[in-house]
Amino acid sequence: MQLIHSPASPFVRKVRVTLAETEQTDDVDLVRVHTTALSTADEAAAANPLGKIPALVRPDGPAIYDSRVICRYLVARAGADLYPEDRLWDVLTLEATADGILESAVLIVYEKRLRPAEIVFDDWLEAQWGKVAGALDALNDRWMSHLHGPLDMGQIAVGCALGYLDFRHGDRDWRSGREALATWFEDFATRESMITTTPSD
């Protein structure tokens, strides 16, 4: 298999952490591309009509894309228990919350990086960060017992989301007032799967 990827993408990181946690890293070749919302890499467009990464090219079927779809496929392929049936709806909701954090955080980056400085929409940036902050508060206030439970895809997604905030939004100090979540992430970030997938430009 081939993973169309960029090491800076938090959605790619979700897939790579899942590969590591399910012992499938050696089954996938990493194909690095440079792609943005304004310029799509040919490899990304060939694997995903939306031109987005990650995309997983399989020898025995069509390419699949969207990190949630890829992760679900990899977990099933490995027979792993990262989507446990008795906690499935909680896991999926937690994963969706983490992905929502990432979507807003990535949009902030695109707004500042791709739009000419004189027309950057500051109110829109703050509205996106408001979504991030609200989700972080929910994680800190409602989800800590789940985060401290057995490893599942919700935890992986949250770990990758928080790692991306450190990578691209360190000046926002997401830890302030969220000590429980910050302490959890400090421990989760020491997992080998997280260390080996540290984002880079």
C-alpha positions as CSV (number, residue, x, y, z in Angstrom):
1,M,0.0,0.0,0.0
2,Q,1.0,3.6,-0.4
3,L,0.0,6.5,1.8
4,I,-0.1,9.9,0.0
5,H,1.0,12.2,2.7
6,S,2.7,15.3,4.1
7,P,4.5,15.1,7.5
8,A,2.9,18.4,8.5
9,S,-0.7,17.1,8.1
10,P,-2.4,16.2,11.4
11,F,-4.8,14.0,9.5
12,V,-1.9,12.1,8.0
13,R,-0.5,11.8,11.5
14,K,-3.7,10.1,12.7
15,V,-3.2,7.4,10.1
16,R,0.5,7.0,10.8
17,V,-0.2,6.6,14.6
18,T,-2.8,4.1,13.8
19,L,-0.4,2.2,11.6
20,A,2.2,2.1,14.4
21,E,-0.3,1.1,17.1
22,T,-1.6,-1.8,14.9
23,E,1.9,-2.8,13.8
24,Q,1.2,-2.2,10.1
25,T,3.8,0.6,9.5
26,D,6.0,-1.8,7.3
27,D,3.0,-2.6,5.1
28,V,2.8,1.0,3.8
29,D,5.2,3.1,1.6
30,L,5.0,6.8,2.4
31,V,4.6,9.0,-0.7
32,R,5.4,12.5,0.3
33,V,3.7,15.4,-1.6
34,H,3.4,19.1,-1.3
35,T,-0.2,20.1,-1.6
36,T,-2.3,23.1,-0.5
37,A,-5.9,24.3,-0.8
38,L,-4.7,26.4,-3.8
39,S,-2.3,23.9,-5.5
40,T,-3.1,20.1,-5.5
41,A,-0.3,17.6,-5.9
42,D,-0.8,15.3,-8.9
43,E,-0.5,12.2,-6.6
44,A,-3.1,13.5,-4.3
45,A,-5.5,14.3,-7.2
46,A,-5.0,10.8,-8.7
47,A,-5.8,9.1,-5.4
48,N,-8.6,11.3,-4.2
49,P,-10.9,13.4,-6.5
50,L,-11.0,16.0,-3.8
51,G,-7.3,16.4,-3.9
52,K,-6.9,16.0,-0.2
53,I,-4.5,14.0,2.0
54,P,-4.2,11.5,3.4
55,A,-5.2,8.9,0.7
56,L,-4.3,5.2,0.9
57,V,-3.6,3.5,-2.4
58,R,-4.3,-0.2,-2.2
59,P,-3.2,-3.0,-4.6
60,D,-6.4,-4.9,-4.2
61,G,-9.0,-2.1,-4.5
62,P,-9.6,1.6,-5.1
63,A,-7.8,4.2,-3.1
64,I,-9.6,5.2,0.0
65,Y,-9.4,8.7,1.6
66,D,-10.4,10.8,4.6
67,S,-8.5,9.9,7.7
68,R,-11.5,8.5,9.5
69,V,-12.2,6.1,6.6
70,I,-8.5,5.0,6.4
71,C,-8.2,4.5,10.1
72,R,-11.3,2.4,10.3
73,Y,-10.0,0.3,7.4
74,L,-6.6,-0.2,9.0
75,V,-8.1,-1.1,12.3
76,A,-10.3,-3.7,10.6
77,R,-7.4,-5.0,8.5
78,A,-5.4,-5.6,11.7
79,G,-8.2,-7.0,13.7
80,A,-7.4,-4.4,16.4
81,D,-9.8,-3.1,19.0
82,L,-9.5,0.7,18.5
83,Y,-13.3,1.0,17.8
84,P,-14.6,-1.2,20.6
85,E,-18.3,-2.1,20.1
86,D,-19.3,-1.3,23.7
87,R,-17.9,2.2,23.5
88,L,-18.3,2.8,19.8
89,W,-20.5,5.9,19.8
90,D,-18.3,7.6,22.4
91,V,-15.2,6.7,20.4
92,L,-16.7,8.1,17.2
93,T,-17.9,11.3,18.9
94,L,-14.5,11.8,20.4
95,E,-12.8,11.3,17.1
96,A,-15.3,13.7,15.4
97,T,-14.6,16.3,18.1
98,A,-10.8,16.0,17.6
99,D,-11.2,16.2,13.8
100,G,-13.4,19.3,14.3
101,I,-10.6,20.9,16.2
102,L,-8.2,20.1,13.4
103,E,-10.5,21.4,10.7
104,S,-10.7,24.8,12.4
105,A,-7.0,24.9,13.3
106,V,-6.0,24.1,9.7
107,L,-8.4,26.8,8.4
108,I,-6.7,29.3,10.6
109,V,-3.4,28.4,9.1
110,Y,-4.7,28.6,5.6
111,E,-6.3,32.0,6.2
112,K,-3.0,33.5,7.4
113,R,-0.7,31.7,5.0
114,L,-2.7,31.7,1.7
115,R,-4.7,34.9,1.9
116,P,-3.0,38.3,1.2
117,A,-2.3,40.0,4.5
118,E,-4.4,43.0,3.8
119,I,-7.6,41.0,3.5
120,V,-7.1,38.4,6.3
121,F,-10.4,38.2,8.1
122,D,-9.4,38.5,11.8
123,D,-13.0,38.0,13.1
124,W,-13.2,34.8,11.1
125,L,-9.9,33.6,12.6
126,E,-11.2,34.3,16.1
127,A,-14.5,32.5,15.4
128,Q,-12.5,29.4,14.2
129,W,-10.4,29.5,17.4
130,G,-13.6,29.8,19.4
131,K,-14.7,26.4,18.0
132,V,-11.3,25.0,19.0
133,A,-11.5,26.4,22.5
134,G,-15.0,25.2,23.0
135,A,-14.1,21.7,22.0
136,L,-11.0,21.8,24.2
137,D,-13.1,22.8,27.2
138,A,-15.5,19.9,26.5
139,L,-12.6,17.5,26.4
140,N,-11.2,18.8,29.7
141,D,-14.6,18.9,31.4
142,R,-16.4,15.8,30.1
143,W,-14.0,13.3,28.5
144,M,-11.1,12.8,30.8
145,S,-12.4,9.4,32.2
146,H,-12.6,8.1,28.6
147,L,-9.2,9.5,27.7
148,H,-7.7,7.7,30.6
149,G,-9.3,4.4,29.6
150,P,-8.0,1.7,27.2
151,L,-6.4,3.0,24.0
152,D,-8.9,3.7,21.2
153,M,-9.2,5.8,18.1
154,G,-10.8,8.7,20.0
155,Q,-7.6,9.0,22.1
156,I,-5.4,8.9,19.0
157,A,-7.4,11.6,17.3
158,V,-7.3,13.9,20.3
159,G,-3.6,13.3,20.8
160,C,-2.9,14.3,17.1
161,A,-5.2,17.3,17.5
162,L,-3.4,18.6,20.5
163,G,0.0,17.9,18.9
164,Y,-1.1,20.0,15.9
165,L,-2.1,22.9,18.2
166,D,1.5,22.8,19.6
167,F,2.9,22.6,16.1
168,R,1.0,25.5,14.5
169,H,-0.7,27.4,17.3
170,G,1.7,27.4,20.2
171,D,1.1,31.1,20.8
172,R,-2.5,30.4,21.7
173,D,-1.6,28.5,24.9
174,W,-4.4,25.9,24.7
175,R,-3.3,24.4,28.0
176,S,-4.3,27.4,30.1
177,G,-7.3,26.5,32.3
178,R,-7.3,22.9,31.0
179,E,-4.8,21.2,33.3
180,A,-6.4,17.8,33.2
181,L,-6.2,17.7,29.4
182,A,-2.7,19.1,29.4
183,T,-1.5,16.5,31.9
184,W,-3.1,13.7,29.9
185,F,-1.4,14.9,26.7
186,E,2.0,15.2,28.4
187,D,1.8,11.4,29.0
188,F,0.2,10.4,25.7
189,A,2.8,12.3,23.7
190,T,5.5,9.9,25.1
191,R,4.0,7.0,23.2
192,E,6.4,5.6,20.6
193,S,3.8,6.1,17.9
194,M,3.5,9.8,18.7
195,I,7.3,10.3,18.9
196,T,8.0,8.7,15.6
197,T,5.2,10.8,13.8
198,T,6.2,14.2,15.2
199,P,5.0,16.7,12.5
200,S,7.5,18.7,10.4
201,D,7.5,21.1,7.5
